[in-house]
Amino acid sequence: MGRVTERRRTIRIRDGAVSTRPDTLVAEEPLEIRLNGRPLAITMRTPGDDFALAAGFLVSEGVVGDGAEVRSIVYCAGATADGVNTYNVVDVGLAPGVEVPDITLERNVYTTSSCGLCGKASLDAVRTTTRHPVADAPPLRIEPALLAALPDRLRASQRVFDRTGGLHAAALFSETGELMDVREDVGRHNAVDKLVGRALTDGRLPLSRSILLVSGRASFELAQKAVMAGIPVLAAVSAPSSLAVDLAAETGLTLVGFLRGPSMNVYAGEHRIALDSAQPTATASGDAAASS
């Protein structure tokens, strides 16, 4: 537990000079998530916030949507043949009466630290299984200037990144730009699950008046996680994928990419962005200048 960073010997070459010194690296270890004692998924993650990660993963998979549906989350003692607790196996016990879809238990997901789901069929699945439709969320109106200020606030709160340079981050902001929570992980999807899982256990779902900001690109999987948690606005400092844009359009999610200072691209859900004062400029078909 708490193995967020590790030290490794490295040979440094700077301007032709060679030296040896230890370097601080972000830790990466597997986490097996079990559901009612049955193996469900394995993800590569940065140790820490493991219970929140497991809970958030179950929200993303549509297994739970309320904190009362989770009876317990524990590390599995005797996770190895010799009985050692590695703190790399977590078992989530569901409350009595909580139904688990068979497809979830049969899926036995293996998730790498950079993976995403794929397939057009997933669009309808997310739209129909979320318990917190973002299209039904209370009206939200976000000023572009507020969005522009969020990446710096996220960067200032990345404590482990400052020591390793090897972590993704995800943050929840209020509609007024207040930082509500931030999590770091070697996998961007894990960082989001940690945010959502903490919100679940704190009884804060749906996150219908919040903004999710991620430090990298916006994949389909991240858009999926936002929708499943009832988050109406997803912003990323890099590009979205085409399937993420499709999902946002299908579900009513506001999706912002290339959020860098005052510049940003709005790919879907523009009704939540206060564009009234912005002066439209000439639009060129297929113009990619704003995306680079």
N, C-alpha and C positions, 0 to 999 in steps of 0.2 A: 504494500500500500504506500502511496505517496512517492512512487518512483517516477517523478515527472522528468527528471534529467539524470544523465549518467556522464561520467568522465571517461574519455578515451585518449590514448596517446596519438599525437599527430605530428607529422613533419611539415613545417612551414617553410615556404620559399617566398621570399620577399625581395624583389630587386636583386636577384642572384644570390642573396644570403640565405643559408639553410640553417634552421634551428629546430629543436624538438621541444614540444610543450604539450601539456594536457589541454583538451578542448571539451567544452560542455555541449553535450548533444541531447536532443529531446528523446525521451524513452519511448519505445514502441513495443508493445506486447499484445498477445492475443487475449481477447475476452470472450469466453463462451457464455451465452445467455441461455438459461434453461427456463422453461415455463411449466409450472406445476411438476417439476422434477424431470421433464423431458427436454432433451437438447433441441434448441430452436435455431440458433445462429451463432456464428463466430465472426468477430470483427477485430481488426487490428486497430489498437487505440493507444493513447497516452494514458497511463494509469492515473486514476483520480476521478472523482464524481462518477464512479462506476454504477452506483444504484440509479442515479439520475439518467445515465446513459441507457441503462436497461429499460427504465420506465419510458423514456422518450422514444426508444426504438419501438416499444409496444404501441405507443400512440400512433407512430408513423405507419405501423402495420395494421391499424384499425382494430387491435385487440382490446384496448381500453381507451376510454375518453374521459374518465373521471377518477380522481384519487381514491374514492371509496371502493373502486373495483379492484384495487391492489391490496391484498391482505398482508403481504410481507415481501421483503427483498433481503436476501442474505447471501453471504459468501458461503460456498460449499466446503465444509470441512472434509478432509480426506480426499481432496480433488485428484491426488495422484495415487499410484499403486501402493506407495509406502505410507500413505495417510497424511502427507504434508498438505497444508492449505496454501496454495500458491497465490490466492487472492486474484486469480484469473478466471474463476468460474462463479457466476452469479445465478441464483435461482429466484425467480419471481413467482410468488404464490398468489393466485387470483382469489378474490373473495367468493364465498359460496354463491352459486347461482349465476356467475358470470360465464356466458357462453363463449367458447373458443371456436372459431371457424376451423373446420378440418383442414382447409387449404393452408392455413397458417402453420399448423403443426407438421404438415407433410412437406413444407417448403424446404426446411433445413438449409437456410441461407448461408452461404459463405460470402462475406463482405470484405473486400480489400479497402485500404485507406483512401482509395481514389475512385471507388466504383460508383455506378449509378444504375438505376433500373432503366429499362428501355422497352419500346414497343408501343404502338398506337393504342393497343387494347388497354394499356395502363391508364390512359386518360379517363376513360369512362369509369374504370374501377375506382380511381381516386375521387372523382366527382360524385359517385353514388355512395361511397362508403364513409366519407367524412361526416362526423357528427356535428361539426361546427362550420357550416357553409359560409365562406367569406362573402359571398354575394348577399347574405342576410345580415352581415355585420352592421353595427351602427354606422351612420354616415361619418366619414373621415375626410378631412381636407388638409393636405400637407403642403406647406410652402417649399418651393425648390431650394430656397436659402437654408431652410432647416435641414433638408437632406444633405446639402453640400457640406454642412458642418460635422456630420456624423462620422465620416471616416477618420478624421483627426482625433475625435473622442475615443473611437475604438482603438486606434493605434496607441494612444496614451495609456490605455488600460491593459495592454498586452505585456504582462510582466515576464512570462517565461520566454516569449519571443525575443525580448531584449537580450536574454542570456544565450539563446540557441539559434535564433533566426530560422527555425525549422517548424513552426506551428501555424496552423490555420486558426482563425478566430471567428466567433459569431457573437453578436450582441443583440439584445432586445432594448429598444428605446420606446419611450412613451410618445404619444402624438405631439407632445410639446418638446421633444428632444432630450428628455431626461434619461440617462443611462439606468436601466432597470437591472440588467444582469449581463455578464460576459463570460464566455468559456473558451478555452483553447484546447486544441487536440491536433494530433498528426493527421487526422481525417476531418475534412470540413463537415461531413455529414454527422460525425460523432459530436462535434462541437454544438451543432444544432440540436441533436438529440439530448445533450446534457442540459441545454436551456429549456427545452420542452419538458423533459422529465422533472426538472426542478419545479417548473410551473405546475405540473400535474400534482406532485406531492404536496405543494403549497396551496392547492385548491384554486389556482388562478386560470385554469382553462375555462372557456376559450380565451385566447389572447387577442381579443377582437378590437382593441384600441392600441395596438403596438406596431412597431416597425422592426423587422428582422434585417440586420445588416451582416453580410458575410464578407470575409477578407479576400476571397478569390472569385471564381466564376460562379454563375448560377446554373447549376445542372437541373435536370428534371427531378432528380431525387430531392434536392433542396426545396424546389417549388412544391413538391409533394408534401414534404414535412411541414412547410408553412401552412398549406391548405388544411392538413389534418389537424393542426393545432389551432385553426381559426385565425391565423395571422393574416391581416388583409394586405400588408405591404412588405414585399421582399426587395431589398436593394443589394447590389453587389458592386464591388470596385472593378470587376472585370466583366467579361462577356457572358451572356446567357446562352444556353443551347437552344436549338430550334424547338425541341420537344418541351423545354421549360416554357417557352413563349406560348406554345400550343396549349399547355396545361393552364397557364395563367388566363388565357383568353376563354378557355372552357369553363373555368371555375369562378371568374371574376376577380382573380388575384391581381393586384397592382405590382408589376415587375419593372424594376429600374436596373439598368446595367451601365457599366463604364462610369460609375459615380466617382468623379475625380475633381474635387473643388467645385466650381460653379457649373461644370460640364457634366451632363448625364444624358442617357437615352432612356425614354419611357417606351416599353415594348407592349404593355397591356395595362388595362385598368387606369387609364389616364384621368378618369373622372375624379380620382382621389388626389390628384396633383393640381395645385392652384396655378393654373396657367394664364389666368385672366390678365395679369399685368405684363406677361411676356409678349414681345413683338414677334409675330411670325416672320420667318425669312423664306426666301425662295427654296423650294425643295426639288432636288434633282433625283430623278428616278434611279434607284440603285446606288445612291450616294453612300459611300462607306467612310467618308472623312471623319464623321463624328464617332466612329467606332474604333478609331486607332489612336 
